[in-house]
Amino acid sequence: MAFSGKYEVESEENYDDFMKRIGLPADVIEKGRNYKIITEVMQNGDEFTWSQIYPGGKSMSNTFVIGKESEMETMGGKKFKATVKLEGGKVVADFPNYHHTAEIVGGKLIETSTVAGVTFKRISKRVA
């Protein structure tokens, strides 16, 4: 279950509905709709650094250890504390207003986030 690698977004499902539900402004949703976000994951045992790089150079990075409380940041820039778990080969985290899982399936990074009955799915292909 090696997550380490560099991934580029290939497809997304329910992007607009999810982003509205987590409270992102319409202009931010519009700008992000067709971004080819790069996700870089460095895994060393139970230690992870999970970074997302957006066009234009903006990035967000979370470092955490499975089973230990860590300070994290949401897509909207809000800081919070969470304990990330590993369940059935999936990295699982509860953000302040949504539940997030990530797994590797067939060499692709599959990320699923759910809020108020809306599930956002991002599929990214390995590029390095």
C-alpha positions as CSV (number, residue, x, y, z in Angstrom):
1,M,0.0,0.0,0.0
2,A,2.5,2.6,-1.2
3,F,0.9,6.0,-1.6
4,S,4.2,7.8,-2.4
5,G,4.2,9.4,-5.8
6,K,3.1,12.4,-7.9
7,Y,-0.5,12.3,-9.3
8,E,-2.4,14.6,-11.8
9,V,-6.1,15.0,-11.7
10,E,-7.8,12.9,-14.4
11,S,-11.5,13.3,-13.6
12,E,-13.8,14.7,-10.9
13,E,-17.4,14.0,-9.9
14,N,-19.8,16.4,-8.1
15,Y,-17.2,19.1,-7.9
16,D,-19.6,22.1,-7.9
17,D,-22.1,20.7,-5.4
18,F,-19.4,19.6,-3.0
19,M,-17.5,22.9,-3.1
20,K,-20.7,24.9,-2.5
21,R,-21.6,22.7,0.4
22,I,-18.2,23.3,2.1
23,G,-18.6,27.0,1.7
24,L,-16.2,28.0,-1.0
25,P,-17.1,31.3,-2.8
26,A,-18.4,31.0,-6.4
27,D,-15.3,32.7,-7.9
28,V,-13.0,30.2,-6.2
29,I,-15.2,27.3,-7.4
30,E,-15.2,28.7,-11.0
31,K,-11.4,29.1,-11.0
32,G,-10.8,25.6,-9.7
33,R,-13.2,23.7,-11.9
34,N,-10.8,22.8,-14.6
35,Y,-7.5,22.9,-12.7
36,K,-5.2,20.0,-13.2
37,I,-4.2,19.7,-9.6
38,I,-1.0,17.8,-8.8
39,T,-1.0,15.8,-5.6
40,E,2.4,14.7,-4.2
41,V,2.5,12.1,-1.5
42,M,5.6,11.2,0.5
43,Q,5.1,8.2,2.7
44,N,7.6,6.9,5.2
45,G,5.9,4.1,7.1
46,D,3.1,5.8,9.0
47,E,4.4,9.3,8.3
48,F,2.9,11.2,5.4
49,T,3.3,14.6,3.7
50,W,0.3,15.2,1.4
51,S,0.6,18.2,-0.9
52,Q,-1.6,19.7,-3.5
53,I,-0.1,22.1,-6.1
54,Y,-2.5,24.3,-8.0
55,P,-1.8,26.2,-11.3
56,G,-0.1,29.5,-10.6
57,G,2.1,28.1,-7.8
58,K,-0.4,28.0,-4.9
59,S,0.0,24.9,-2.8
60,M,-1.3,23.3,0.4
61,S,0.5,20.7,2.4
62,N,-0.5,18.5,5.4
63,T,2.0,16.4,7.3
64,F,0.6,13.7,9.6
65,V,1.3,10.4,11.3
66,I,-1.3,7.6,11.2
67,G,-3.0,7.4,14.5
68,K,-1.6,10.6,16.0
69,E,-3.4,14.0,16.2
70,S,-1.9,16.4,13.7
71,E,-2.6,20.0,12.7
72,M,-4.2,20.0,9.2
73,E,-5.6,22.5,6.7
74,T,-8.8,22.3,4.7
75,M,-9.2,23.1,1.0
76,G,-10.6,26.5,2.1
77,G,-7.5,27.2,4.2
78,K,-9.0,26.6,7.6
79,K,-6.7,25.0,10.2
80,F,-7.9,22.2,12.4
81,K,-6.6,19.1,14.4
82,A,-7.4,15.6,13.2
83,T,-6.3,12.0,13.8
84,V,-5.8,10.3,10.4
85,K,-6.5,6.6,10.3
86,L,-5.7,3.7,8.0
87,E,-8.8,1.5,7.4
88,G,-8.7,-1.3,4.9
89,G,-5.9,0.2,2.9
90,K,-7.5,3.7,2.8
91,V,-6.2,6.9,4.5
92,V,-9.2,8.3,6.4
93,A,-9.6,11.7,7.9
94,D,-12.5,13.7,9.3
95,F,-12.2,17.3,8.3
96,P,-14.4,19.9,10.1
97,N,-17.3,19.6,7.7
98,Y,-16.6,16.6,5.5
99,H,-15.3,13.0,5.6
100,H,-12.3,12.2,3.3
101,T,-10.8,8.9,2.2
102,A,-7.9,8.2,-0.2
103,E,-6.8,4.9,-1.7
104,I,-4.6,3.6,-4.5
105,V,-6.6,1.5,-7.0
106,G,-4.9,0.2,-10.2
107,G,-2.1,2.7,-9.8
108,K,-4.5,5.7,-9.5
109,L,-5.1,7.9,-6.5
110,I,-8.9,7.8,-5.7
111,E,-10.0,10.5,-3.2
112,T,-13.5,10.7,-2.0
113,S,-15.0,13.4,0.2
114,T,-18.6,13.5,1.6
115,V,-20.6,16.4,3.1
116,A,-24.3,16.5,3.7
117,G,-25.1,13.7,1.3
118,V,-22.9,15.0,-1.5
119,T,-19.9,12.9,-2.5
120,F,-17.0,14.4,-4.4
121,K,-14.7,12.0,-6.1
122,R,-11.3,12.9,-7.6
123,I,-9.3,10.4,-9.7
124,S,-5.7,11.2,-10.3
125,K,-3.2,9.3,-12.5
126,R,0.3,8.6,-11.4
127,V,2.8,10.9,-13.3
128,A,5.9,10.1,-11.2
